[in-house]
Every structure is written in structure tokens, then in C-alpha cells.
Amino acid sequence: MSRPLPQHEQAMRRHFHQAAARRGFSIAPAQEAAVERLARLAAELARPAWTFPRPPRDLYVWGPVGRGKSWLVDTFYEGLPGGRKRRLHFHDFFRRLHDGVTRPGARHDGQSAVDSALDELIGDSRVLVFDEFHAHDVGDAMLIARLFRTLLDRRITLVTTSNYPPAGLMPDPLYHHLFEPTIKLIEERMDVLDVSGPVDFRRLEAPRPEAGGRRFATGLCVAPGDTALEALGLIVPAPAEATTAPAHLRELPARAVRGELAWFGFDALCETATAVPDYLALAERFDTLVLDCVPPLAEASADGRQRFANLVDVACDRDVRLVLIGADPLATLPEGQALTRDLDRTTSRLAMLARPS
């Protein structure tokens, strides 16, 4: 005999199915368990906090690219009542956390730097949603470990998505052991939901931007001199237009800045010591980023490939139009060679850009 569903759980399940129907989809079998667990969490969160002997268990939703992880947690977040909730992309959260920790002259009033920065970021939120959590950089791993311990020790419910199971975080064998205590904490304190399945939602037709879709999908990947550039009014900058564009705590050399558009060479953004906070700052200032002299990524440095993947990631997540001029970035890729740790996601997002013939 099935248990009766509380009102808030029923409402959240309806919300999921209605949201899928509006997009012309239905809930995939591999997503059903996650939908049920998220609906149950909505009911738990609807109860007054003082009725809990302990806070609801946190959720870690993982699966390959294209399985609808972000859609699941976004739909869950939208279905929660307003107030005391916060959703942040992991890149953005981590940048702001790092800024708070390292801000010159910051006073922590007896608290650790991480706790003080979290207070500023989270406030009195009861639910925090992270999208695309990962751990690749050993320099950030210890801060991530402290972040997770702090969040899990507070009465804050954490819901996060990832392309990796907990054991797959920090995959570099030289440093994986340093992250194992955090992996153990995740596995003990969070319900791990696997949404792997045969349906790749990237393959299903989505609305084009002109029909109410996203700006990122209006981007281009073209060869130099392609007439599509002229049609968009994208004229190659003259040397006199060279300037700088505001990034994170510094200025980056740009070939041109034209209102809401910034034009860069590939080397300036990907083959120099730039980082995700720089791309986030550019995404906040500009709605179009043009990158020219793009090589096949097999010919770029390993760091250049990873920075390019991060740039594509940020442009897609912050809905910035990205215009790539040069070679097809994925051309000449030897079979089986990984360009970046997140090649599947980068490939899927590049596939959204038009390639005029």
C-alpha cells in the first residue's frame, strides 16, 4: 500500500510534470527517483525548522552531460516558496567566496574567513542550490572541503548537481587522496542521486532564441571573412580600436570594446593567466564576446584548452552570445583524445552555436 503524499509533496510533483509538459517533454524514467526525492524534500522544507530533530538530508544529483540535472534542480528551486532560498552556479559562488575570504582589510570578528564570507553570501537562506559542482584544482580543494563542512554543519539544506559521482571528484591521482575526506563526508551526509539514463536531452529540439530561447544559442562559430559576420555587423577591429576591458580586479587587452560587445584574441583570453573570475566579470559587463584567431584546440596548450572550456561554460551559464572566429575548435581532434576534463559539456555547448556554410 502506497503512502499518502503530503500536500507540498504532491504540489512539487505536479510542478515538475507541468514544467516538463511546457517544454514538450515528459519525465524520463531515470529522472523519476530524483523527482520523487526532490518533491519529498519540498515537503520537509515546508515544515517549521523547529520541528526537525535534524535538518533534511542534503542532495547530490549527478549524471552525464545532457541528462537534465540542471533542469531538475532549477525546477525544484522555482517550485519552492519565495524567500530564504539561494541558487548559484558553482563558478560564481566560488569566485564570490574567494573574494570574501581574500578581501584586503576584511574583518571577521572572531569567525573564520570562510564562515564570514558565507554569512555575506547566504544570509538567512535555508536552502542553497549549487549547479555543476566539481573539484579539479588542488589549490581550491581545501577551500572546497572547508566550504562543504561549514554548509553541512549549518541548518542549511544543500542541493547540488555534478557530472561526476562523489568518488570521481578531484580525479588527478596525484591529489585525489587529499580530497577523499570530503568525498566521504558527501557520501555520509548527502543522498546521492544518479540520473544517468539513455536519453540525452541535448539531442531533443529546443526553442530557438528568436522564439523566446537563450542569447547564447545565437552565437556563431565561423571562419575569418565569413559573410555571416558582416550580416551581424561584426567588422574586424582596426588597430586603433585596441583597448582594455574590465575583468576581475584587472584589465584585459581587447581588440575592441563596442558598447555591450568585447572583441578578444584567443591568446589574450585563453593562452595567458586568466581564470573563471575574469570570464564571470566579462559576462557581467558584456552581452556579446567575440574571440578570433581560434585554433583547433588540439593545437592549443593544455591550459589554453581548459581556459577555453571554462569560457564556454561561463558564456552558456550567464547567457552571453559567443562568437568564435577561426578554425573549428574541435577539428583535428585525434580519436579518443580528451581536450579538457569536461569535453562532453564543452562539445555539447559548442554544438549550440551556428556554423554557416
Number of C-alpha atoms within 10 A of each C-alpha: 3 4 5 8 13 13 11 20 21 16 16 24 22 14 18 22 15 15 18 17 12 9 11 11 13 14 16 17 13 18 19 13 14 21 21 16 16 23 26 20 21 25 19 19 19 14 11 8 14 8 9 11 7 9 18 18 17 20 24 24 27 24 19 18 21 21 23 23 25 20 15 21 23 15 19 21 20 14 19 20 11 9 10 14 19 18 18 15 18 18 21 18 17 19 17 17 22 17 14 20 20 13 12 8 6 12 12 13 8 8 10 12 19 19 19 18 22 19 13 12 16 18 12 13 15 18 20 19 20 22 24 17 19 20 21 14 13 16 9 12 20 15 16 20 19 14 18 16 15 15 17 19 12 11 15 21 23 21 23 26 26 24 24 21 19 21 15 14 20 22 16 13 8 9 14 19 13 15 19 16 12 22 21 13 15 21 16 11 16 20 15 19 18 21 21 20 14 11 14 13 14 15 9 10 9 12 11 13 12 10 8 8 12 17 19 24 22 19 21 22 27 23 20 16 12 14 14 18 19 11 9 8 9 14 10 15 15 9 9 8 14 15 15 16 20 14 20 17 9 9 12 18 16 21 23 22 18 11 10 11 17 22 24 24 19 21 15 15 21 24 18 12 11 18 18 18 20 20 23 21 17 23 24 11 16 17 19 24 23 22 23 22 15 22 18 16 21 17 14 19 13 14 16 22 23 22 22 23 23 21 24 21 20 22 23 21 15 19 17 23 23 25 22 27 23 19 18 17 21 16 12 12 14 10 6 6 9 13 23 19 13 15 17 16 18 22 14 14 18 25 14 17 19 15 15 12 8
